[in-house]
Amino acid sequence: MQKLNFYSYNFRFKNSENKVYIFDVIRKKFVVLQPEEWVRQHVVHHLIYHKKYPISLINVEKQLVINDLKKRYDVVIFKPNGSIDVLVECKAPEINITQTTFDQIARYNMQLDANFLMVTNGLNHFYCKTDATKDNYEFLRDIPDFNS
């Protein structure tokens, strides 16, 4: 897989039925290793090992319904009180981050109401703080560490 713009991590892999799988520490199972999953697993490890978010507050690939359509978010970080702190949208490295990507995460966030958003293709990362009262976003250098 392609080198990404994250620290290097020790991932667990396995081969089965001519496919490569990577172990997801959040879902506690092996999942098929696709380019987007490669990015997602780097994000998860970054959140755990560098941003210090507890595994218990991180959720991966869960369904939500928007305008009667079933969608799946990539990564959500909850606050201890159960509200959503960070929403992450992952794309494969070959996918450029465009306005369409930001529109997608904005639609998801209308339902989820996260405080911070992260959009990444593993090579380029964008972070912003949401402001529901002004209906806008303030771009940041990074999302905050846990308990900051």
C-alpha positions as CSV (number, residue, x, y, z in Angstrom):
1,M,0.0,0.0,0.0
2,Q,1.0,3.6,-0.6
3,K,3.0,5.6,2.0
4,L,0.6,8.1,3.7
5,N,1.2,11.4,5.4
6,F,0.9,9.9,8.9
7,Y,3.4,8.4,11.3
8,S,4.2,4.7,10.6
9,Y,2.2,2.2,12.6
10,N,2.4,-1.5,13.3
11,F,-0.7,-3.0,11.7
12,R,-1.8,-6.6,11.8
13,F,-2.4,-8.2,8.4
14,K,-3.7,-11.6,7.2
15,N,-4.2,-13.2,3.8
16,S,-7.3,-15.2,3.1
17,E,-9.0,-16.2,-0.2
18,N,-6.5,-14.2,-2.2
19,K,-7.3,-11.0,-0.3
20,V,-5.3,-9.0,2.3
21,Y,-7.0,-8.0,5.5
22,I,-6.0,-5.5,8.1
23,F,-7.1,-5.7,11.8
24,D,-9.3,-2.8,12.9
25,V,-8.8,-2.2,16.7
26,I,-12.1,-0.4,17.0
27,R,-14.3,-3.0,15.3
28,K,-12.1,-5.8,16.7
29,K,-12.0,-7.7,13.5
30,F,-10.0,-8.1,10.2
31,V,-11.4,-6.1,7.3
32,V,-10.5,-6.2,3.6
33,L,-7.6,-3.9,2.9
34,Q,-8.7,-1.3,0.3
35,P,-7.1,2.1,-0.3
36,E,-9.8,3.9,1.8
37,E,-9.5,1.4,4.6
38,W,-5.7,2.0,4.6
39,V,-6.4,5.7,5.2
40,R,-9.1,4.9,7.8
41,Q,-6.8,2.7,9.8
42,H,-4.0,5.3,9.8
43,V,-6.6,7.9,11.0
44,V,-7.7,5.6,13.8
45,H,-4.1,4.9,14.9
46,H,-3.3,8.6,14.7
47,L,-6.3,9.5,16.9
48,I,-5.3,6.8,19.5
49,Y,-1.6,7.1,19.6
50,H,-0.9,10.8,18.8
51,K,-4.1,12.6,19.7
52,K,-4.7,10.3,22.8
53,Y,-8.4,9.6,22.2
54,P,-9.6,6.6,24.1
55,I,-10.6,3.6,21.9
56,S,-13.9,3.5,23.8
57,L,-14.9,6.9,22.4
58,I,-14.1,6.1,18.8
59,N,-16.6,4.6,16.4
60,V,-15.9,3.4,12.8
61,E,-18.2,2.9,9.8
62,K,-21.7,3.2,11.3
63,Q,-24.8,3.8,9.4
64,L,-26.8,7.0,9.5
65,V,-29.9,8.0,7.5
66,I,-30.0,11.3,5.6
67,N,-33.1,12.2,3.6
68,D,-34.3,8.6,3.7
69,L,-30.9,7.4,2.3
70,K,-28.6,5.1,4.2
71,K,-25.1,6.4,4.5
72,R,-22.0,5.4,6.5
73,Y,-19.6,7.7,8.2
74,D,-16.0,6.8,8.4
75,V,-14.9,7.8,12.0
76,V,-16.7,9.5,14.8
77,I,-15.1,10.5,18.2
78,F,-17.6,10.9,21.0
79,K,-17.2,13.1,24.1
80,P,-17.5,11.3,27.4
81,N,-21.1,12.8,27.7
82,G,-22.1,11.0,24.4
83,S,-22.2,14.0,22.1
84,I,-20.0,13.9,19.0
85,D,-16.7,15.8,19.1
86,V,-15.1,14.9,15.8
87,L,-16.4,13.6,12.5
88,V,-13.8,12.2,10.0
89,E,-14.3,11.6,6.3
90,C,-11.7,9.4,4.7
91,K,-11.0,9.0,1.0
92,A,-8.6,6.8,-0.9
93,P,-5.2,8.5,-1.6
94,E,-6.0,8.8,-5.4
95,I,-9.2,10.7,-4.6
96,N,-8.7,14.5,-4.6
97,I,-10.4,16.4,-1.7
98,T,-12.8,18.7,-3.4
99,Q,-15.8,20.8,-2.5
100,T,-17.9,17.7,-3.1
101,T,-16.1,16.0,-0.2
102,F,-16.7,19.0,2.1
103,D,-20.4,19.0,1.0
104,Q,-20.6,15.3,1.9
105,I,-19.2,15.7,5.4
106,A,-21.4,18.9,5.9
107,R,-24.5,16.8,5.1
108,Y,-23.4,14.1,7.5
109,N,-22.7,16.8,10.2
110,M,-26.2,18.3,9.8
111,Q,-27.4,15.0,11.3
112,L,-24.5,14.4,13.7
113,D,-23.6,17.9,14.9
114,A,-19.9,17.3,15.6
115,N,-17.7,20.1,17.0
116,F,-14.8,19.4,14.6
117,L,-14.4,17.9,11.2
118,M,-11.5,16.2,9.5
119,V,-11.3,15.3,5.8
120,T,-8.3,13.3,4.6
121,N,-7.1,11.2,1.7
122,G,-4.1,10.1,3.7
123,L,-1.9,12.6,1.8
124,N,-3.8,15.9,2.5
125,H,-5.6,16.6,5.7
126,F,-8.1,19.4,6.4
127,Y,-9.5,20.3,9.8
128,C,-12.2,22.7,10.8
129,K,-14.3,23.8,13.8
130,T,-18.0,24.0,13.2
131,D,-20.1,26.9,14.3
132,A,-23.8,26.0,14.1
133,T,-24.9,29.4,15.2
134,K,-23.2,31.1,12.2
135,D,-23.6,28.1,9.9
136,N,-19.9,28.1,8.9
137,Y,-16.6,26.5,9.5
138,E,-13.3,27.8,10.7
139,F,-10.3,26.0,9.2
140,L,-7.7,24.9,11.7
141,R,-4.1,23.5,11.6
142,D,-5.3,20.3,13.4
143,I,-8.0,18.9,15.6
144,P,-7.4,19.2,19.4
145,D,-5.9,16.4,21.4
146,F,-8.2,14.6,23.8
147,N,-8.9,16.7,26.9
148,S,-7.6,19.9,25.4
